[in-house]
Amino acid sequence: MPRPGTSTTRGYGRPHRRLRAALLPTAYGRACPRCGAPMTVGQALDLDHTDDRTGYLGFSHRACNRAAGAALGNRARAPFIRAVR
């Protein structure tokens, strides 16, 4: 399902991309804030927003970040899904 809005309106515009590029080298060797495993060169990493999207959590493994986003979206839709059934 496509997300509404542009990448900029969703928080992934030019400022986000520039910040990600500038900070990416500092992420290697640190622990992922989502799973605790180290982040290494060659792994897909995302500059992760906080769950309330008011700031940044830091870098996370791409899979960890997107799983957290999916879980958050699923929880938000759960009341609607239960009402439809």
C-alpha positions in Angstrom: 0.0 0.0 0.0 1.6 3.4 -1.0 2.0 5.9 1.7 0.3 9.3 1.4 2.3 12.4 0.7 5.7 13.1 -0.7 9.0 12.0 0.8 9.4 15.6 2.1 6.0 15.7 3.9 6.8 12.3 5.5 10.1 13.6 6.9 12.6 12.2 4.3 13.3 15.3 2.2 16.6 17.0 1.5 17.5 17.9 5.1 17.0 14.3 6.2 19.1 13.0 3.3 21.9 15.4 4.0 21.9 14.7 7.7 21.9 10.9 7.0 24.9 11.3 4.6 26.8 13.4 7.1 26.2 11.1 10.1 26.4 7.6 8.5 30.1 7.1 9.0 29.6 7.6 12.8 27.1 4.8 12.9 29.5 1.9 12.2 30.5 -0.1 15.2 27.7 1.3 17.4 24.8 -0.8 18.7 21.5 -0.6 16.9 19.0 1.2 19.3 16.3 -1.2 18.2 18.0 -4.6 18.5 21.3 -3.9 20.3 23.4 -5.7 17.6 26.4 -3.8 16.2 26.0 -1.9 12.9 28.8 -2.7 10.4 29.9 -1.4 7.1 27.9 -3.0 4.3 24.7 -3.3 6.3 21.7 -1.4 5.2 21.1 1.4 7.8 18.4 4.0 8.2 18.5 7.3 10.1 15.6 6.3 12.3 13.0 8.7 13.6 11.6 8.4 17.1 8.3 6.6 17.2 6.5 9.9 17.7 8.4 11.3 14.8 9.5 14.5 16.7 13.2 13.7 16.4 15.7 11.1 15.6 16.5 7.9 17.4 19.8 7.6 15.5 20.9 5.0 13.0 19.2 1.6 13.1 19.4 -1.5 10.9 17.0 -1.0 8.0 15.1 -4.2 8.9 14.8 -3.1 12.6 13.6 0.4 11.7 11.0 -0.8 9.2 9.8 -3.6 11.4 9.2 -1.1 14.2 7.4 1.2 11.8 5.2 -1.6 10.5 4.4 -2.7 14.1 3.5 0.9 15.0 1.2 1.2 11.9 -0.4 -2.2 12.6 -1.2 -1.1 16.2 -2.7 2.1 14.9 -4.9 0.3 12.4 -5.9 -2.5 14.8 -9.1 -0.9 16.1 -10.3 -0.3 12.6 -9.5 -3.9 11.5 -11.4 -5.3 14.5 -14.4 -3.1 13.7 -14.5 -4.3 10.1 -14.4 -8.0 11.0 
